[in-house]
Amino acid sequence: MTAKLKPAARVRGQRQDVWSVVNEAAAASPVQPIVNMGQGFFGYNPPDFILNAAKESLDRVDCNQYAPTRGRPRLKKALADAYSPFWGRTLNPDTEITITTGANEGMLSAFMAFIEPGDEVIVFEPFFDQYISNIEMAGGKVVYVPMHPPKEGAVKTLSAAEWTIDFDEFERAITPRTKMVVINTPHNPVGKVFSADELKRIASLCLEHQILILSDEVYDRLYYVPFTRIATLSPEIESITLTVGSAGKNFYATGWRVGWLIGPPHLIQYVAAAHTRICYSSVSPLQEACAIGFEQADARGFWDESIRSMKRKMDLFNAVWRELGVPYSEPEGGYFVMVNLSKVQIPDGYEFPPHVASRPRDFRLAWFLIHELGVAAIPPSEFYTDANAHIVEDYLRFAVCKPDEVLEEAKERLRGLKKYLKAE
Ligand SMILES: Cc1ncc(COP(=O)(O)O)c(C=O)c1O
């Protein structure tokens, strides 16, 4: 290819990303069909009241045309009503909320709005992979700070709360060029819900150094311990914080691509400006459906039911690890569980393709599970830098947002691990 036809560096990734490694492995596995516990999409539909709202919206002329760039007024109002109680004051739907094409595009808009070439953005590892390319597309430099798993994570099931930030490491990562820090709570993939104390420590450093906080709270309706929203800790913290939400995660509809940012007008206006230039506006009929979802969710007990049903799935699935004596991090929120498979002995001489053999052990574990048992999970070292990948090389991430039959089938297959487990 001549130099002029070459793709730009920002999309010319050197190595295969984790999704294609896992999908290719799944397609090549002798065990078919694969039970896919890898990617975090739901294996079931949104509830009927939301599905019906979407269908009805498609019949409306106004819903099939461009939405206003900042979002349909009904959705902004429904979000303001839903979130004002958490903020302890009335949110202004026109100046403090902007609707985006999923949380992903919302975060890209936030980076495009505030990051200049050379600005630094602190990201905790493991990170949601999309942050990295989005920050880099804006010209930013990612500065990584690892989260550390519990010391006894290889031998004991402990709460995901035990994954911790070393605050000295965090402070050392701050430089005069640090413009933003990205946090994620409830956390993908760890399942940690950051405590109010941890959030206060992060926020106080951000206030001291005038650093913006981008708080990715897409799993905000799935928590099994008390959940604190960093923006609600104080008016000063709120003034430097953008909170990200996702209707896809909230309503089991990741394909709808409806998300939003909540923040003070002096931040939201620039996110909205970037969003206008990136995609003008977001899917209109599904915004209307999400508005109806928020209007009715409380009265229908949907949020409580959502928590109950996901927690039940989590417990149902994790029973297999207890049965096998394999430790995991007990999630405090979200729908992922990190399982420590250090006890699994891959037979000597087991053959891996070169692109798997060259990656950390979790890639080999993922490959092994796909090929021997027909269960797909995600190797989390993909969400760490190479230097820190070893921290999670014995873990795999499983998504439990699947029908019970799928979870039961996965458990049955995972029992096949017994013969590969090291004796205690
Ligand atoms: C932590 C985190 N943030 C953001 C997203 C993306 O959300 P959306 O589908 O609304 O773009 C995901 C999806 O997996 C996620 O796990």
The ligand as an SDF file (V2000), in Angstrom:
LIG
                    3D

 16 16  0  0  0  0  0  0  0  0999 V2000
  -17.1980    0.7840   32.1620 C   0  0  0  0  0  0  0  0  0  0  0  0
  -17.9630    1.0030   30.9140 C   0  0  0  0  0  0  0  0  0  0  0  0
  -18.1570    2.2380   30.4710 N   0  0  0  0  0  0  0  0  0  0  0  0
  -18.8500    2.4880   29.3390 C   0  0  0  0  0  0  0  0  0  0  0  0
  -19.3970    1.4650   28.6020 C   0  0  0  0  0  0  0  0  0  0  0  0
  -20.1130    1.7690   27.3230 C   0  0  0  0  0  0  0  0  0  0  0  0
  -21.4460    2.0740   27.5230 O   0  0  0  0  0  0  0  0  0  0  0  0
  -22.3830    2.3430   26.2590 P   0  0  0  0  0  0  0  0  0  0  0  0
  -22.7970    1.0040   25.7220 O   0  0  0  0  0  0  0  0  0  0  0  0
  -23.5300    3.1390   26.7860 O   0  0  0  0  0  0  0  0  0  0  0  0
  -21.5890    3.1110   25.2600 O   0  0  0  0  0  0  0  0  0  0  0  0
  -19.2060    0.1410   29.0160 C   0  0  0  0  0  0  0  0  0  0  0  0
  -19.7310   -0.9760   28.1990 C   0  0  0  0  0  0  0  0  0  0  0  0
  -19.3180   -2.1030   28.3100 O   0  0  0  0  0  0  0  0  0  0  0  0
  -18.4790   -0.0890   30.2040 C   0  0  0  0  0  0  0  0  0  0  0  0
  -18.2720   -1.3360   30.6620 O   0  0  0  0  0  0  0  0  0  0  0  0
  1  2  1  0
  2  3  1  0
  2 15  2  0
  3  4  2  0
  4  5  1  0
  5  6  1  0
  5 12  2  0
  6  7  1  0
  7  8  1  0
  8  9  2  0
  8 10  1  0
  8 11  1  0
 12 13  1  0
 12 15  1  0
 13 14  2  0
 15 16  1  0
M  END
$$$$
